[in-house]
């Protein structure tokens, strides 16, 4: 079964395996919160999540990063970062939820499940209208968002020319 768990020493081996796999691909790792510090110095890495909770990553907005742990297979399949509210920057690009699935576990329904679990966390945080943003070219991400009730509001072109799609999910 898939659970969202707080970063902890208990999952060090599984987490390092996921990150080693992800870095080996050379692709950008999402969400940002899991790549911002050196995970190989694990104690310092874990302590870095306190900064996120105090609003040091997102322009004063507190966030919570959780890992998606599959207890039947004893692996971490991905991660999610939940921003507790939105400032102007997150309203344009970023949203409340940023999630990612390690390369070997994609196209297995994990992203949809991770978003669903993250939405449950949003309810606990009393966030009743949730913004999710994805690159227009990321069809899998858009599909995971819409499967969780996401309604496309609009598309915004970034300074680098990429198109971001903005989806809202109403939890009430």
Secondary structure, DSSP 8 states (H G I E B T S, - for coil): -EEEEE--GGGHHHHHHHHHHHHHHT---SSGGGTSS-TTSHHHHHHTHHHHHTTTTBTTB-EEEEEEEETTTTEEEEEEEEESS--HHHHHTTBSEEEEE-GGGTTSSHHHHHHHHHHHHHHHTT--EEEEEEETT-HHHHHHHHHTT-EEEEEEE-TTS-EEEEEEEE--
